[in-house]
Amino acid sequence: MLSFWERDELLEYDFIVVGGGIVGLSTSIELKEQNPSASVLLLEAGMFPTGASTKNAGFACFGSLTEILSDLEKLSPSEVQDLVALRSEGLQRLRNRLGDETIDYLNFGGYELLSESQLGALDRIDEVNELLKPVLNHKVYQIDPDIRRFGFDEARVKAMVFNPFEGQIHSGKMMKSLQQKTSQLGVNIITGVKVEGFEETSGQVNVHLEYTKFSCAKLAICTNAFTKDLVPDLELNPGRGVVLVTKPIDGLRIKGTYHYEEGYYYFRNYQDRVIFGGGRNLDIAGEASTDFQIRDLIKDKLVSDLETLILPNQAFDVDHIWAGIMAFGPNKQPILKQVSNNVFAGVRLGGMGVAIGSKLGYDLASKMLA
Ligand SMILES: Cc1cc2nc3c(=O)[nH]c(=O)nc-3n(C[C@H](O)[C@H](O)[C@H](O)COP(=O)(O)OP(=O)(O)OC[C@H]3O[C@@H](n4cnc5c(N)ncnc54)[C@H](O)[C@@H]3O)c2cc1C
C-alpha cells in the first residue's frame, strides 16, 4: 500500500527509461544533460543490468574486414558507412564521457584471422579502406604478414589482417561508471523491477509493474533483446552469446583483440588471461533465446578451439564461463523509433553495442526532447 508521500512525490516523472544497459543509462544521462530540470526514472529488471551490457567481451571495435564485406551484402555502401560512423562516434562518446583510465581502455589493435577459404577477402582490402576513409580518416585494414607471431594453428590461420584502431575495455568498470554518472546527475534508478507493460492516455504514459504503476510524459524503451515483451511488433530476435575467461597464463603471447569466421568468434587478452566468446553460428535458431542456459555444443566448441587453434601449445585452465543475450535483425542497423506519440525505442544493438550504445542513447534522448 502506498503512502501519501510516495504517491505525491515518487510516482510521476517527466521521463521514464526502461532497461539499465548501456543504452538505457546513456539515454538517461543525455535526457538530464540536455534538460537538467527534468525528472527521470530508470527501471531495471535485474539487480545488475541483465542482458548484454555487463556480459559482453569488452571489444571496442567497429567491424573486421569480413564483417564489413558481409554488411555490404545486405546494405548499400553509404548505409555501411553510416553504420561504421555510428560505431565510431559511439565509442568516442563513451571514451569522452567516462575517460580511458576509468574503463581500462587499451589500444593494442585488432586482428582478423583468415582461413584458406576466406583469402579472397584480401583482394578487397583496398576497396573497403577507400569506402571507410571518409568516415575514419585513415586506411584501416592492413595485411599483417607475421602470422606465426602469436602461435596460432598454422593449418587454420592462413592470413591475418591488422586494424590499429581497435581497442578493449573492462565492461564492468564501464557499467559501474555509467551508473554512477547517471545517479550523480539526479536520475532515480530502481533495480529489481520488471516493467509488465504500458499504456498511453491523453498526454501521459502509464508504466505498469507487478504491484504499482508509474507515469510519465515520455517513455524510452531500452530493453534490447527483451523488447518483444513490451512492443511485440518490432523486428528483432534474441541471440545468446557465450564467453569464457581462462586463468592467468604464463608467457601469454596474445595481446589485442582477435576475430575469426566473420566475427562469430572473438578473443582478446585481459592482462595475462584470454577472454574468448562465440559459437552462436553452430545453431543460430537454437541460440535465438532469452534463456541464459549454456549448451554443451557451444561450450565444447569454445574449449576445443582454445586448445587447437588459439593456444595449441600452451596449457590453460578455464576460470569462468557465462552467457548474455543480444538482439539481432535482418541487418546490423539498430532500431531508433517513435513507437507511439510519447513512447520511443532504442534497441537491437547486435554484437557491437559497446560501440553503438552511447550514440544511440544520444539520438534517442534528442528524439524525445525534440
Ligand atoms: C556474450 C556477449 C559478448 C558481446 N561482446 C561485445 C563486444 O565485445 N563489443 C561490443 O561492442 N558489444 C558486444 N556485445 C554486445 C553488447 O554488449 C550489446 O549490444 C549492448 O550491451 C546492448 O546494450 P543495451 O543497453 O541495448 O541492452 P542490454 O544491456 O541487454 O540492456 C537491456 C536491459 O533491459 C532490462 N530489461 C529487459 N526487459 C525489462 C523490463 N520489462 N523491465 C525492466 N527492465 C528490463 C534487462 O534486464 C537489461 O539490463 C556482446 C554481447 C554479448 C551477450
The ligand as an SDF file (V2000), in Angstrom:
LIG
                    3D

 53 58  0  0  0  0  0  0  0  0999 V2000
   28.3550  -12.5140  -24.8760 C   0  0  0  0  0  0  0  0  0  0  0  0
   28.3300  -11.1510  -25.4710 C   0  0  0  0  0  0  0  0  0  0  0  0
   29.5120  -10.5820  -25.9670 C   0  0  0  0  0  0  0  0  0  0  0  0
   29.4890   -9.2990  -26.5180 C   0  0  0  0  0  0  0  0  0  0  0  0
   30.6750   -8.7110  -26.8650 N   0  0  0  0  0  0  0  0  0  0  0  0
   30.6660   -7.4290  -27.2890 C   0  0  0  0  0  0  0  0  0  0  0  0
   31.8760   -6.7490  -27.5260 C   0  0  0  0  0  0  0  0  0  0  0  0
   32.9630   -7.2890  -27.2680 O   0  0  0  0  0  0  0  0  0  0  0  0
   31.8220   -5.4770  -28.0180 N   0  0  0  0  0  0  0  0  0  0  0  0
   30.6260   -4.8680  -28.2690 C   0  0  0  0  0  0  0  0  0  0  0  0
   30.6220   -3.7280  -28.7650 O   0  0  0  0  0  0  0  0  0  0  0  0
   29.4600   -5.4740  -27.9920 N   0  0  0  0  0  0  0  0  0  0  0  0
   29.4550   -6.7240  -27.5040 C   0  0  0  0  0  0  0  0  0  0  0  0
   28.2790   -7.3360  -27.2080 N   0  0  0  0  0  0  0  0  0  0  0  0
   27.0240   -6.6200  -27.4920 C   0  0  0  0  0  0  0  0  0  0  0  0
   26.7100   -5.5350  -26.4570 C   0  0  0  0  0  0  0  0  0  0  0  0
   27.0130   -5.9970  -25.1560 O   0  0  0  0  0  0  0  0  0  0  0  0
   25.2340   -5.1560  -26.5830 C   0  0  0  0  0  0  0  0  0  0  0  0
   24.9500   -4.7940  -27.9200 O   0  0  0  0  0  0  0  0  0  0  0  0
   24.8520   -3.9910  -25.6700 C   0  0  0  0  0  0  0  0  0  0  0  0
   25.3070   -4.2200  -24.3640 O   0  0  0  0  0  0  0  0  0  0  0  0
   23.3460   -3.7920  -25.6910 C   0  0  0  0  0  0  0  0  0  0  0  0
   23.0270   -2.8040  -24.7370 O   0  0  0  0  0  0  0  0  0  0  0  0
   21.5100   -2.4870  -24.4050 P   0  0  0  0  0  0  0  0  0  0  0  0
   21.5050   -1.4580  -23.3490 O   0  0  0  0  0  0  0  0  0  0  0  0
   20.7740   -2.2290  -25.6540 O   0  0  0  0  0  0  0  0  0  0  0  0
   20.9250   -3.8790  -23.8790 O   0  0  0  0  0  0  0  0  0  0  0  0
   21.1290   -4.6500  -22.5020 P   0  0  0  0  0  0  0  0  0  0  0  0
   22.4670   -4.4630  -21.9430 O   0  0  0  0  0  0  0  0  0  0  0  0
   20.6820   -6.0450  -22.7500 O   0  0  0  0  0  0  0  0  0  0  0  0
   20.1240   -3.9090  -21.5310 O   0  0  0  0  0  0  0  0  0  0  0  0
   18.7420   -4.1220  -21.5860 C   0  0  0  0  0  0  0  0  0  0  0  0
   18.2750   -4.1330  -20.1440 C   0  0  0  0  0  0  0  0  0  0  0  0
   16.8500   -4.1070  -20.1080 O   0  0  0  0  0  0  0  0  0  0  0  0
   16.4570   -4.8240  -18.9570 C   0  0  0  0  0  0  0  0  0  0  0  0
   15.0490   -5.1980  -19.1590 N   0  0  0  0  0  0  0  0  0  0  0  0
   14.5530   -6.0120  -20.1180 C   0  0  0  0  0  0  0  0  0  0  0  0
   13.2180   -6.0940  -20.0180 N   0  0  0  0  0  0  0  0  0  0  0  0
   12.8630   -5.3010  -18.9710 C   0  0  0  0  0  0  0  0  0  0  0  0
   11.6180   -4.9700  -18.3930 C   0  0  0  0  0  0  0  0  0  0  0  0
   10.4540   -5.4590  -18.8630 N   0  0  0  0  0  0  0  0  0  0  0  0
   11.5960   -4.1490  -17.3130 N   0  0  0  0  0  0  0  0  0  0  0  0
   12.7550   -3.6160  -16.8260 C   0  0  0  0  0  0  0  0  0  0  0  0
   13.9650   -3.9020  -17.3570 N   0  0  0  0  0  0  0  0  0  0  0  0
   14.0180   -4.7320  -18.4300 C   0  0  0  0  0  0  0  0  0  0  0  0
   17.3920   -6.0020  -18.9200 C   0  0  0  0  0  0  0  0  0  0  0  0
   17.4610   -6.5760  -17.6210 O   0  0  0  0  0  0  0  0  0  0  0  0
   18.7050   -5.3740  -19.3800 C   0  0  0  0  0  0  0  0  0  0  0  0
   19.5270   -4.9890  -18.3040 O   0  0  0  0  0  0  0  0  0  0  0  0
   28.2620   -8.6030  -26.6440 C   0  0  0  0  0  0  0  0  0  0  0  0
   27.0950   -9.1650  -26.1480 C   0  0  0  0  0  0  0  0  0  0  0  0
   27.1180  -10.4130  -25.5550 C   0  0  0  0  0  0  0  0  0  0  0  0
   25.8490  -11.0050  -24.9990 C   0  0  0  0  0  0  0  0  0  0  0  0
  1  2  1  0
  2  3  1  0
  2 52  2  0
  3  4  2  0
  4  5  1  0
  4 50  1  0
  5  6  2  0
  6  7  1  0
  6 13  1  0
  7  8  2  0
  7  9  1  0
  9 10  1  0
 10 11  2  0
 10 12  1  0
 12 13  2  0
 13 14  1  0
 14 15  1  0
 14 50  1  0
 15 16  1  0
 16 17  1  0
 16 18  1  0
 18 19  1  0
 18 20  1  0
 20 21  1  0
 20 22  1  0
 22 23  1  0
 23 24  1  0
 24 25  2  0
 24 26  1  0
 24 27  1  0
 27 28  1  0
 28 29  2  0
 28 30  1  0
 28 31  1  0
 31 32  1  0
 32 33  1  0
 33 34  1  0
 33 48  1  0
 34 35  1  0
 35 36  1  0
 35 46  1  0
 36 37  1  0
 36 45  1  0
 37 38  2  0
 38 39  1  0
 39 40  1  0
 39 45  2  0
 40 41  1  0
 40 42  2  0
 42 43  1  0
 43 44  2  0
 44 45  1  0
 46 47  1  0
 46 48  1  0
 48 49  1  0
 50 51  2  0
 51 52  1  0
 52 53  1  0
M  END
$$$$
